[in-house]
């Protein structure tokens, strides 16, 4: 469901961007494409919110010390560490 919503949003955005004129001017067709794009964005946000609530409930059920909880915390830690490492390497170049 999430993949479908994101794909629909990307297609709507592409149609909207392609319908824009010179210097991003927007006629009535462009406005319709923009409305469709904004609707697709809202749909993707709704699906994301639904997914997040399901994941939150699942985390609440299994707890932090479960295999799933520990794996997620490790993943978040190493992701943050890698991000910090990349920032530090950019600053020291």
SEFIZA-3560 file (N, C-alpha, C; in Angstrom, 3 decimals):
REM SEFIZA-3560
<numar><xx>0.824</xx><yy>-1.190</yy><zz>0.000</zz><atom>N</atom></numar>
<numar><xx>0.000</xx><yy>0.000</yy><zz>0.000</zz><atom>CA</atom></numar>
<numar><xx>0.869</xx><yy>1.255</yy><zz>0.000</zz><atom>C</atom></numar>
<numar><xx>1.937</xx><yy>1.236</yy><zz>0.794</zz><atom>N</atom></numar>
<numar><xx>2.831</xx><yy>2.391</yy><zz>0.868</zz><atom>CA</atom></numar>
<numar><xx>3.538</xx><yy>2.610</yy><zz>-0.467</zz><atom>C</atom></numar>
<numar><xx>4.014</xx><yy>1.525</yy><zz>-1.062</zz><atom>N</atom></numar>
<numar><xx>4.705</xx><yy>1.648</yy><zz>-2.356</zz><atom>CA</atom></numar>
<numar><xx>3.783</xx><yy>2.239</yy><zz>-3.410</zz><atom>C</atom></numar>
<numar><xx>2.526</xx><yy>1.771</yy><zz>-3.404</zz><atom>N</atom></numar>
<numar><xx>1.554</xx><yy>2.268</yy><zz>-4.375</zz><atom>CA</atom></numar>
<numar><xx>1.300</xx><yy>3.760</yy><zz>-4.177</zz><atom>C</atom></numar>
<numar><xx>1.166</xx><yy>4.191</yy><zz>-2.927</zz><atom>N</atom></numar>
<numar><xx>0.905</xx><yy>5.597</yy><zz>-2.625</zz><atom>CA</atom></numar>
<numar><xx>2.078</xx><yy>6.471</yy><zz>-3.047</zz><atom>C</atom></numar>
<numar><xx>3.289</xx><yy>6.013</yy><zz>-2.775</zz><atom>N</atom></numar>
<numar><xx>4.468</xx><yy>6.798</yy><zz>-3.149</zz><atom>CA</atom></numar>
<numar><xx>4.635</xx><yy>6.834</yy><zz>-4.661</zz><atom>C</atom></numar>
<numar><xx>4.397</xx><yy>5.702</yy><zz>-5.319</zz><atom>N</atom></numar>
<numar><xx>4.492</xx><yy>5.669</yy><zz>-6.784</zz><atom>CA</atom></numar>
<numar><xx>3.462</xx><yy>6.599</yy><zz>-7.410</zz><atom>C</atom></numar>
<numar><xx>2.240</xx><yy>6.587</yy><zz>-6.883</zz><atom>N</atom></numar>
<numar><xx>1.204</xx><yy>7.482</yy><zz>-7.384</zz><atom>CA</atom></numar>
<numar><xx>1.568</xx><yy>8.935</yy><zz>-7.172</zz><atom>C</atom></numar>
<numar><xx>2.169</xx><yy>9.232</yy><zz>-6.028</zz><atom>N</atom></numar>
<numar><xx>2.582</xx><yy>10.598</yy><zz>-5.744</zz><atom>CA</atom></numar>
<numar><xx>3.688</xx><yy>11.045</yy><zz>-6.707</zz><atom>C</atom></numar>
<numar><xx>4.644</xx><yy>10.168</yy><zz>-6.964</zz><atom>N</atom></numar>
<numar><xx>5.735</xx><yy>10.514</yy><zz>-7.881</zz><atom>CA</atom></numar>
<numar><xx>5.216</xx><yy>10.734</yy><zz>-9.301</zz><atom>C</atom></numar>
<numar><xx>4.283</xx><yy>9.888</yy><zz>-9.734</zz><atom>N</atom></numar>
<numar><xx>3.705</xx><yy>10.056</yy><zz>-11.064</zz><atom>CA</atom></numar>
<numar><xx>2.929</xx><yy>11.366</yy><zz>-11.151</zz><atom>C</atom></numar>
<numar><xx>2.152</xx><yy>11.676</yy><zz>-10.116</zz><atom>N</atom></numar>
<numar><xx>1.386</xx><yy>12.919</yy><zz>-10.104</zz><atom>CA</atom></numar>
<numar><xx>2.322</xx><yy>14.126</yy><zz>-10.101</zz><atom>C</atom></numar>
<numar><xx>3.421</xx><yy>14.023</yy><zz>-9.347</zz><atom>N</atom></numar>
<numar><xx>4.376</xx><yy>15.125</yy><zz>-9.318</zz><atom>CA</atom></numar>
<numar><xx>5.019</xx><yy>15.311</yy><zz>-10.683</zz><atom>C</atom></numar>
<numar><xx>5.365</xx><yy>14.215</yy><zz>-11.345</zz><atom>N</atom></numar>
<numar><xx>5.980</xx><yy>14.305</yy><zz>-12.666</zz><atom>CA</atom></numar>
<numar><xx>5.024</xx><yy>14.948</yy><zz>-13.665</zz><atom>C</atom></numar>
<numar><xx>3.746</xx><yy>14.531</yy><zz>-13.633</zz><atom>N</atom></numar>
<numar><xx>2.751</xx><yy>15.134</yy><zz>-14.526</zz><atom>CA</atom></numar>
<numar><xx>2.584</xx><yy>16.619</yy><zz>-14.240</zz><atom>C</atom></numar>
<numar><xx>2.583</xx><yy>16.967</yy><zz>-12.954</zz><atom>N</atom></numar>
<numar><xx>2.462</xx><yy>18.376</yy><zz>-12.566</zz><atom>CA</atom></numar>
<numar><xx>3.664</xx><yy>19.173</yy><zz>-13.056</zz><atom>C</atom></numar>
<numar><xx>4.860</xx><yy>18.676</yy><zz>-12.817</zz><atom>N</atom></numar>
<numar><xx>6.077</xx><yy>19.400</yy><zz>-13.249</zz><atom>CA</atom></numar>
<numar><xx>6.131</xx><yy>19.527</yy><zz>-14.776</zz><atom>C</atom></numar>
<numar><xx>5.701</xx><yy>18.495</yy><zz>-15.486</zz><atom>N</atom></numar>
<numar><xx>5.708</xx><yy>18.552</yy><zz>-16.942</zz><atom>CA</atom></numar>
<numar><xx>4.650</xx><yy>19.494</yy><zz>-17.503</zz><atom>C</atom></numar>
<numar><xx>3.603</xx><yy>19.762</yy><zz>-16.735</zz><atom>N</atom></numar>
<numar><xx>2.548</xx><yy>20.649</yy><zz>-17.223</zz><atom>CA</atom></numar>
<numar><xx>2.865</xx><yy>22.118</yy><zz>-16.978</zz><atom>C</atom></numar>
<numar><xx>3.900</xx><yy>22.402</yy><zz>-16.211</zz><atom>N</atom></numar>
<numar><xx>4.268</xx><yy>23.791</yy><zz>-15.952</zz><atom>CA</atom></numar>
<numar><xx>4.875</xx><yy>24.404</yy><zz>-17.203</zz><atom>C</atom></numar>
<numar><xx>4.641</xx><yy>25.694</yy><zz>-17.371</zz><atom>N</atom></numar>
<numar><xx>5.170</xx><yy>26.399</yy><zz>-18.529</zz><atom>CA</atom></numar>
<numar><xx>6.506</xx><yy>27.047</yy><zz>-18.227</zz><atom>C</atom></numar>
<numar><xx>6.804</xx><yy>28.044</yy><zz>-19.043</zz><atom>N</atom></numar>
<numar><xx>8.059</xx><yy>28.775</yy><zz>-18.861</zz><atom>CA</atom></numar>
<numar><xx>8.102</xx><yy>29.434</yy><zz>-17.502</zz><atom>C</atom></numar>
<numar><xx>9.228</xx><yy>29.362</yy><zz>-16.863</zz><atom>N</atom></numar>
<numar><xx>9.461</xx><yy>29.982</yy><zz>-15.557</zz><atom>CA</atom></numar>
<numar><xx>8.373</xx><yy>29.592</yy><zz>-14.556</zz><atom>C</atom></numar>
<numar><xx>7.984</xx><yy>28.345</yy><zz>-14.624</zz><atom>N</atom></numar>
<numar><xx>7.053</xx><yy>27.725</yy><zz>-13.687</zz><atom>CA</atom></numar>
<numar><xx>5.669</xx><yy>28.368</yy><zz>-13.693</zz><atom>C</atom></numar>
<numar><xx>5.270</xx><yy>28.944</yy><zz>-14.851</zz><atom>N</atom></numar>
<numar><xx>3.908</xx><yy>29.481</yy><zz>-14.944</zz><atom>CA</atom></numar>
<numar><xx>2.925</xx><yy>28.314</yy><zz>-14.945</zz><atom>C</atom></numar>
<numar><xx>1.708</xx><yy>28.557</yy><zz>-14.505</zz><atom>N</atom></numar>
<numar><xx>0.764</xx><yy>27.464</yy><zz>-14.331</zz><atom>CA</atom></numar>
<numar><xx>-0.615</xx><yy>27.878</yy><zz>-14.858</zz><atom>C</atom></numar>
<numar><xx>-1.099</xx><yy>27.188</yy><zz>-15.881</zz><atom>N</atom></numar>
<numar><xx>-2.434</xx><yy>27.452</yy><zz>-16.426</zz><atom>CA</atom></numar>
<numar><xx>-3.458</xx><yy>26.542</yy><zz>-15.754</zz><atom>C</atom></numar>
<numar><xx>-4.676</xx><yy>26.471</yy><zz>-16.295</zz><atom>N</atom></numar>
<numar><xx>-5.732</xx><yy>25.686</yy><zz>-15.654</zz><atom>CA</atom></numar>
<numar><xx>-5.404</xx><yy>24.186</yy><zz>-15.636</zz><atom>C</atom></numar>
<numar><xx>-4.800</xx><yy>23.674</yy><zz>-16.714</zz><atom>N</atom></numar>
<numar><xx>-4.421</xx><yy>22.257</yy><zz>-16.726</zz><atom>CA</atom></numar>
<numar><xx>-3.356</xx><yy>21.986</yy><zz>-15.663</zz><atom>C</atom></numar>
<numar><xx>-2.419</xx><yy>22.895</yy><zz>-15.562</zz><atom>N</atom></numar>
<numar><xx>-1.359</xx><yy>22.767</yy><zz>-14.558</zz><atom>CA</atom></numar>
<numar><xx>-1.960</xx><yy>22.793</yy><zz>-13.156</zz><atom>C</atom></numar>
<numar><xx>-2.947</xx><yy>23.638</yy><zz>-12.922</zz><atom>N</atom></numar>
<numar><xx>-3.602</xx><yy>23.701</yy><zz>-11.611</zz><atom>CA</atom></numar>
<numar><xx>-4.300</xx><yy>22.385</yy><zz>-11.276</zz><atom>C</atom></numar>
<numar><xx>-4.934</xx><yy>21.761</yy><zz>-12.282</zz><atom>N</atom></numar>
<numar><xx>-5.573</xx><yy>20.454</yy><zz>-12.051</zz><atom>CA</atom></numar>
<numar><xx>-4.528</xx><yy>19.408</yy><zz>-11.695</zz><atom>C</atom></numar>
<numar><xx>-3.384</xx><yy>19.440</yy><zz>-12.409</zz><atom>N</atom></numar>
<numar><xx>-2.308</xx><yy>18.493</yy><zz>-12.109</zz><atom>CA</atom></numar>
<numar><xx>-1.751</xx><yy>18.746</yy><zz>-10.711</zz><atom>C</atom></numar>
<numar><xx>-1.674</xx><yy>20.015</yy><zz>-10.332</zz><atom>N</atom></numar>
<numar><xx>-1.184</xx><yy>20.360</yy><zz>-8.993</zz><atom>CA</atom></numar>
<numar><xx>-2.144</xx><yy>19.835</yy><zz>-7.930</zz><atom>C</atom></numar>
<numar><xx>-3.458</xx><yy>19.988</yy><zz>-8.170</zz><atom>N</atom></numar>
<numar><xx>-4.446</xx><yy>19.475</yy><zz>-7.219</zz><atom>CA</atom></numar>
<numar><xx>-4.327</xx><yy>17.958</yy><zz>-7.069</zz><atom>C</atom></numar>
<numar><xx>-4.137</xx><yy>17.270</yy><zz>-8.192</zz><atom>N</atom></numar>
<numar><xx>-3.978</xx><yy>15.814</yy><zz>-8.140</zz><atom>CA</atom></numar>
<numar><xx>-2.711</xx><yy>15.440</yy><zz>-7.381</zz><atom>C</atom></numar>
<numar><xx>-1.650</xx><yy>16.201</yy><zz>-7.601</zz><atom>N</atom></numar>
<numar><xx>-0.390</xx><yy>15.952</yy><zz>-6.900</zz><atom>CA</atom></numar>
<numar><xx>-0.576</xx><yy>16.156</yy><zz>-5.391</zz><atom>C</atom></numar>
<numar><xx>-1.247</xx><yy>17.237</yy><zz>-4.999</zz><atom>N</atom></numar>
<numar><xx>-1.461</xx><yy>17.492</yy><zz>-3.577</zz><atom>CA</atom></numar>
<numar><xx>-2.345</xx><yy>16.414</yy><zz>-2.944</zz><atom>C</atom></numar>
<numar><xx>-3.338</xx><yy>15.924</yy><zz>-3.697</zz><atom>N</atom></numar>
<numar><xx>-4.174</xx><yy>14.833</yy><zz>-3.198</zz><atom>CA</atom></numar>
<numar><xx>-3.326</xx><yy>13.573</yy><zz>-3.001</zz><atom>C</atom></numar>
<numar><xx>-2.441</xx><yy>13.294</yy><zz>-3.961</zz><atom>N</atom></numar>
<numar><xx>-1.565</xx><yy>12.126</yy><zz>-3.851</zz><atom>CA</atom></numar>
<numar><xx>-0.623</xx><yy>12.266</yy><zz>-2.655</zz><atom>C</atom></numar>
<numar><xx>-0.140</xx><yy>13.485</yy><zz>-2.395</zz><atom>N</atom></numar>
<numar><xx>0.703</xx><yy>13.721</yy><zz>-1.226</zz><atom>CA</atom></numar>
<numar><xx>-0.064</xx><yy>13.420</yy><zz>0.059</zz><atom>C</atom></numar>
<numar><xx>-1.310</xx><yy>13.882</yy><zz>0.122</zz><atom>N</atom></numar>
<numar><xx>-2.125</xx><yy>13.640</yy><zz>1.307</zz><atom>CA</atom></numar>
<numar><xx>-2.387</xx><yy>12.152</yy><zz>1.498</zz><atom>C</atom></numar>
<numar><xx>-2.618</xx><yy>11.455</yy><zz>0.401</zz><atom>N</atom></numar>
<numar><xx>-2.857</xx><yy>10.005</yy><zz>0.481</zz><atom>CA</atom></numar>
<numar><xx>-1.604</xx><yy>9.287</yy><zz>0.985</zz><atom>C</atom></numar>
<numar><xx>-0.435</xx><yy>9.683</yy><zz>0.481</zz><atom>N</atom></numar>
<numar><xx>0.819</xx><yy>9.075</yy><zz>0.932</zz><atom>CA</atom></numar>
<numar><xx>1.051</xx><yy>9.366</yy><zz>2.414</zz><atom>C</atom></numar>
<numar><xx>0.728</xx><yy>10.579</yy><zz>2.843</zz><atom>N</atom></numar>
<numar><xx>0.878</xx><yy>10.923</yy><zz>4.258</zz><atom>CA</atom></numar>
<numar><xx>-0.083</xx><yy>10.108</yy><zz>5.118</zz><atom>C</atom></numar>
<numar><xx>-1.302</xx><yy>9.877</yy><zz>4.635</zz><atom>N</atom></numar>
<numar><xx>-2.281</xx><yy>9.077</yy><zz>5.377</zz><atom>CA</atom></numar>
<numar><xx>-1.785</xx><yy>7.640</yy><zz>5.541</zz><atom>C</atom></numar>
<numar><xx>-1.250</xx><yy>7.082</yy><zz>4.452</zz><atom>N</atom></numar>
<numar><xx>-0.744</xx><yy>5.705</yy><zz>4.504</zz><atom>CA</atom></numar>
<numar><xx>0.462</xx><yy>5.627</yy><zz>5.438</zz><atom>C</atom></numar>
<numar><xx>1.326</xx><yy>6.636</yy><zz>5.390</zz><atom>N</atom></numar>
<numar><xx>2.507</xx><yy>6.660</yy><zz>6.266</zz><atom>CA</atom></numar>
<numar><xx>2.078</xx><yy>6.737</yy><zz>7.730</zz><atom>C</atom></numar>
<numar><xx>1.086</xx><yy>7.558</yy><zz>8.020</zz><atom>N</atom></numar>
<numar><xx>0.578</xx><yy>7.674</yy><zz>9.393</zz><atom>CA</atom></numar>
<numar><xx>-0.005</xx><yy>6.350</yy><zz>9.864</zz><atom>C</atom></numar>
<numar><xx>-0.748</xx><yy>5.690</yy><zz>8.985</zz><atom>N</atom></numar>
<numar><xx>-1.324</xx><yy>4.386</yy><zz>9.320</zz><atom>CA</atom></numar>
<numar><xx>-0.217</xx><yy>3.377</yy><zz>9.609</zz><atom>C</atom></numar>
<numar><xx>0.810</xx><yy>3.355</yy><zz>8.758</zz><atom>N</atom></numar>
<numar><xx>1.938</xx><yy>2.442</yy><zz>8.946</zz><atom>CA</atom></numar>
<numar><xx>2.659</xx><yy>2.740</yy><zz>10.257</zz><atom>C</atom></numar>
<numar><xx>2.876</xx><yy>4.024</yy><zz>10.532</zz><atom>N</atom></numar>
<numar><xx>3.563</xx><yy>4.401</yy><zz>11.768</zz><atom>CA</atom></numar>
<numar><xx>2.778</xx><yy>3.974</yy><zz>13.005</zz><atom>C</atom></numar>
<numar><xx>1.456</xx><yy>4.123</yy><zz>12.957</zz><atom>N</atom></numar>
<numar><xx>0.657</xx><yy>3.725</yy><zz>14.115</zz><atom>CA</atom></numar>
<numar><xx>0.706</xx><yy>2.210</yy><zz>14.321</zz><atom>C</atom></numar>
<numar><xx>0.711</xx><yy>1.447</yy><zz>13.228</zz><atom>N</atom></numar>
<numar><xx>0.825</xx><yy>-0.014</yy><zz>13.334</zz><atom>CA</atom></numar>
<numar><xx>2.172</xx><yy>-0.399</yy><zz>13.931</zz><atom>C</atom></numar>
<numar><xx>3.242</xx><yy>0.256</yy><zz>13.457</zz><atom>N</atom></numar>
<numar><xx>4.575</xx><yy>-0.040</yy><zz>13.985</zz><atom>CA</atom></numar>
<numar><xx>4.690</xx><yy>0.358</yy><zz>15.457</zz><atom>C</atom></numar>
<numar><xx>4.089</xx><yy>1.475</yy><zz>15.832</zz><atom>N</atom></numar>
<numar><xx>4.124</xx><yy>1.905</yy><zz>17.231</zz><atom>CA</atom></numar>
<numar><xx>3.425</xx><yy>0.885</yy><zz>18.128</zz><atom>C</atom></numar>
<numar><xx>2.288</xx><yy>0.404</yy><zz>17.669</zz><atom>N</atom></numar>
<numar><xx>1.550</xx><yy>-0.612</yy><zz>18.434</zz><atom>CA</atom></numar>
<numar><xx>2.364</xx><yy>-1.906</yy><zz>18.537</zz><atom>C</atom></numar>
<numar><xx>3.012</xx><yy>-2.283</yy><zz>17.449</zz><atom>N</atom></numar>
<numar><xx>3.829</xx><yy>-3.504</yy><zz>17.471</zz><atom>CA</atom></numar>
<numar><xx>5.002</xx><yy>-3.354</yy><zz>18.433</zz><atom>C</atom></numar>
<numar><xx>5.641</xx><yy>-2.183</yy><zz>18.417</zz><atom>N</atom></numar>
<numar><xx>6.752</xx><yy>-1.951</yy><zz>19.347</zz><atom>CA</atom></numar>
<numar><xx>6.271</xx><yy>-2.001</yy><zz>20.795</zz><atom>C</atom></numar>
<numar><xx>5.096</xx><yy>-1.471</yy><zz>21.032</zz><atom>N</atom></numar>
<numar><xx>4.541</xx><yy>-1.476</yy><zz>22.382</zz><atom>CA</atom></numar>
<numar><xx>4.280</xx><yy>-2.909</yy><zz>22.842</zz><atom>C</atom></numar>
<numar><xx>3.852</xx><yy>-3.754</yy><zz>21.931</zz><atom>N</atom></numar>
<numar><xx>3.553</xx><yy>-5.146</yy><zz>22.278</zz><atom>CA</atom></numar>
<numar><xx>4.811</xx><yy>-5.949</yy><zz>22.582</zz><atom>C</atom></numar>
<numar><xx>5.821</xx><yy>-5.827</yy><zz>21.720</zz><atom>N</atom></numar>
<numar><xx>7.000</xx><yy>-6.678</yy><zz>21.883</zz><atom>CA</atom></numar>
<numar><xx>7.974</xx><yy>-6.148</yy><zz>22.922</zz><atom>C</atom></numar>
<numar><xx>8.007</xx><yy>-4.843</yy><zz>23.127</zz><atom>N</atom></numar>
<numar><xx>8.879</xx><yy>-4.269</yy><zz>24.145</zz><atom>CA</atom></numar>
<numar><xx>10.290</xx><yy>-4.020</yy><zz>23.640</zz><atom>C</atom></numar>
<numar><xx>11.010</xx><yy>-3.211</yy><zz>24.399</zz><atom>N</atom></numar>
<numar><xx>12.358</xx><yy>-2.789</yy><zz>24.001</zz><atom>CA</atom></numar>
<numar><xx>13.372</xx><yy>-3.921</yy><zz>24.090</zz><atom>C</atom></numar>
<numar><xx>13.176</xx><yy>-4.872</yy><zz>24.984</zz><atom>N</atom></numar>
<numar><xx>14.159</xx><yy>-5.935</yy><zz>25.180</zz><atom>CA</atom></numar>
<numar><xx>13.894</xx><yy>-7.169</yy><zz>24.318</zz><atom>C</atom></numar>
<numar><xx>12.931</xx><yy>-7.079</yy><zz>23.430</zz><atom>N</atom></numar>
<numar><xx>12.695</xx><yy>-8.194</yy><zz>22.518</zz><atom>CA</atom></numar>
<numar><xx>13.766</xx><yy>-8.200</yy><zz>21.431</zz><atom>C</atom></numar>
<numar><xx>13.840</xx><yy>-9.268</yy><zz>20.676</zz><atom>N</atom></numar>
<numar><xx>14.808</xx><yy>-9.358</yy><zz>19.573</zz><atom>CA</atom></numar>
<numar><xx>14.566</xx><yy>-8.220</yy><zz>18.591</zz><atom>C</atom></numar>
<numar><xx>13.299</xx><yy>-7.964</yy><zz>18.281</zz><atom>N</atom></numar>
<numar><xx>12.947</xx><yy>-6.887</yy><zz>17.364</zz><atom>CA</atom></numar>
<numar><xx>13.376</xx><yy>-5.533</yy><zz>17.908</zz><atom>C</atom></numar>
<numar><xx>13.093</xx><yy>-5.281</yy><zz>19.194</zz><atom>N</atom></numar>
<numar><xx>13.429</xx><yy>-3.997</yy><zz>19.813</zz><atom>CA</atom></numar>
<numar><xx>14.922</xx><yy>-3.751</yy><zz>19.848</zz><atom>C</atom></numar>
<numar><xx>15.677</xx><yy>-4.768</yy><zz>20.235</zz><atom>N</atom></numar>
<numar><xx>17.136</xx><yy>-4.628</yy><zz>20.307</zz><atom>CA</atom></numar>
<numar><xx>17.719</xx><yy>-4.404</yy><zz>18.910</zz><atom>C</atom></numar>
<numar><xx>17.204</xx><yy>-5.141</yy><zz>17.937</zz><atom>N</atom></numar>
<numar><xx>17.680</xx><yy>-4.985</yy><zz>16.558</zz><atom>CA</atom></numar>
<numar><xx>17.416</xx><yy>-3.565</yy><zz>16.053</zz><atom>C</atom></numar>
<numar><xx>16.239</xx><yy>-3.037</yy><zz>16.352</zz><atom>N</atom></numar>
<numar><xx>15.894</xx><yy>-1.690</yy><zz>15.901</zz><atom>CA</atom></numar>
<numar><xx>16.771</xx><yy>-0.630</yy><zz>16.566</zz><atom>C</atom></numar>
<numar><xx>17.025</xx><yy>-0.779</yy><zz>17.849</zz><atom>N</atom></numar>
<numar><xx>17.871</xx><yy>0.175</yy><zz>18.559</zz><atom>CA</atom></numar>
<numar><xx>19.300</xx><yy>0.122</yy><zz>18.018</zz><atom>C</atom></numar>
<numar><xx>19.813</xx><yy>-1.073</yy><zz>17.778</zz><atom>N</atom></numar>
<numar><xx>21.155</xx><yy>-1.201</yy><zz>17.197</zz><atom>CA</atom></numar>
<numar><xx>21.222</xx><yy>-0.532</yy><zz>15.828</zz><atom>C</atom></numar>
<numar><xx>20.209</xx><yy>-0.779</yy><zz>15.021</zz><atom>N</atom></numar>
<numar><xx>20.168</xx><yy>-0.190</yy><zz>13.689</zz><atom>CA</atom></numar>
<numar><xx>20.150</xx><yy>1.336</yy><zz>13.770</zz><atom>C</atom></numar>
<numar><xx>19.338</xx><yy>1.877</yy><zz>14.662</zz><atom>N</atom></numar>
<numar><xx>19.266</xx><yy>3.335</yy><zz>14.819</zz><atom>CA</atom></numar>
<numar><xx>20.600</xx><yy>3.895</yy><zz>15.308</zz><atom>C</atom></numar>
<numar><xx>21.242</xx><yy>3.190</yy><zz>16.243</zz><atom>N</atom></numar>
<numar><xx>22.532</xx><yy>3.649</yy><zz>16.758</zz><atom>CA</atom></numar>
<numar><xx>23.578</xx><yy>3.701</yy><zz>15.657</zz><atom>C</atom></numar>
<numar><xx>23.713</xx><yy>2.621</yy><zz>14.899</zz><atom>N</atom></numar>
<numar><xx>24.748</xx><yy>2.579</yy><zz>13.869</zz><atom>CA</atom></numar>
<numar><xx>24.439</xx><yy>3.532</yy><zz>12.723</zz><atom>C</atom></numar>
<numar><xx>23.183</xx><yy>3.754</yy><zz>12.450</zz><atom>N</atom></numar>
<numar><xx>22.805</xx><yy>4.733</yy><zz>11.432</zz><atom>CA</atom></numar>
<numar><xx>23.210</xx><yy>6.142</yy><zz>11.879</zz><atom>C</atom></numar>
<numar><xx>22.930</xx><yy>6.474</yy><zz>13.136</zz><atom>N</atom></numar>
<numar><xx>23.315</xx><yy>7.780</yy><zz>13.671</zz><atom>CA</atom></numar>
<numar><xx>24.832</xx><yy>7.918</yy><zz>13.713</zz><atom>C</atom></numar>
<numar><xx>25.525</xx><yy>6.860</yy><zz>14.083</zz><atom>N</atom></numar>
<numar><xx>26.985</xx><yy>6.887</yy><zz>14.135</zz><atom>CA</atom></numar>
<numar><xx>27.562</xx><yy>7.128</yy><zz>12.744</zz><atom>C</atom></numar>
<numar><xx>27.028</xx><yy>6.422</yy><zz>11.739</zz><atom>N</atom></numar>
<numar><xx>27.504</xx><yy>6.589</yy><zz>10.369</zz><atom>CA</atom></numar>
<numar><xx>27.234</xx><yy>8.012</yy><zz>9.877</zz><atom>C</atom></numar>
<numar><xx>26.075</xx><yy>8.539</yy><zz>10.190</zz><atom>N</atom></numar>
<numar><xx>25.740</xx><yy>9.903</yy><zz>9.787</zz><atom>CA</atom></numar>
<numar><xx>26.705</xx><yy>10.903</yy><zz>10.418</zz><atom>C</atom></numar>
<numar><xx>26.993</xx><yy>10.740</yy><zz>11.702</zz><atom>N</atom></numar>
<numar><xx>27.951</xx><yy>11.615</yy><zz>12.378</zz><atom>CA</atom></numar>
<numar><xx>29.345</xx><yy>11.500</yy><zz>11.798</zz><atom>C</atom></numar>
<numar><xx>29.726</xx><yy>10.288</yy><zz>11.451</zz><atom>N</atom></numar>
<numar><xx>31.036</xx><yy>10.054</yy><zz>10.849</zz><atom>CA</atom></numar>
<numar><xx>31.139</xx><yy>10.766</yy><zz>9.505</zz><atom>C</atom></numar>
<numar><xx>30.064</xx><yy>10.707</yy><zz>8.702</zz><atom>N</atom></numar>
<numar><xx>30.073</xx><yy>11.373</yy><zz>7.395</zz><atom>CA</atom></numar>
<numar><xx>30.140</xx><yy>12.885</yy><zz>7.546</zz><atom>C</atom></numar>
<numar><xx>29.413</xx><yy>13.437</yy><zz>8.517</zz><atom>N</atom></numar>
<numar><xx>29.455</xx><yy>14.881</yy><zz>8.774</zz><atom>CA</atom></numar>
<numar><xx>30.866</xx><yy>15.293</yy><zz>9.204</zz><atom>C</atom></numar>
<numar><xx>31.461</xx><yy>14.524</yy><zz>10.097</zz><atom>N</atom></numar>
<numar><xx>32.807</xx><yy>14.838</yy><zz>10.578</zz><atom>CA</atom></numar>
<numar><xx>33.816</xx><yy>14.788</yy><zz>9.436</zz><atom>C</atom></numar>
<numar><xx>33.659</xx><yy>13.807</yy><zz>8.539</zz><atom>N</atom></numar>
<numar><xx>34.623</xx><yy>13.721</yy><zz>7.440</zz><atom>CA</atom></numar>
<numar><xx>34.456</xx><yy>14.897</yy><zz>6.469</zz><atom>C</atom></numar>
<numar><xx>33.232</xx><yy>15.384</yy><zz>6.297</zz><atom>N</atom></numar>
<numar><xx>33.026</xx><yy>16.567</yy><zz>5.431</zz><atom>CA</atom></numar>
<numar><xx>33.617</xx><yy>17.812</yy><zz>6.052</zz><atom>C</atom></numar>
<numar><xx>33.520</xx><yy>17.933</yy><zz>7.361</zz><atom>N</atom></numar>
<numar><xx>34.031</xx><yy>19.116</yy><zz>8.042</zz><atom>CA</atom></numar>
<numar><xx>35.547</xx><yy>19.158</yy><zz>8.092</zz><atom>C</atom></numar>
<numar><xx>36.190</xx><yy>18.004</yy><zz>8.022</zz><atom>N</atom></numar>
<numar><xx>37.647</xx><yy>17.980</yy><zz>8.138</zz><atom>CA</atom></numar>
<numar><xx>38.355</xx><yy>17.940</yy><zz>6.795</zz><atom>C</atom></numar>
<numar><xx>37.629</xx><yy>17.982</yy><zz>5.719</zz><atom>N</atom></numar>
<numar><xx>38.264</xx><yy>17.950</yy><zz>4.395</zz><atom>CA</atom></numar>
<numar><xx>38.895</xx><yy>19.270</yy><zz>4.059</zz><atom>C</atom></numar>
//
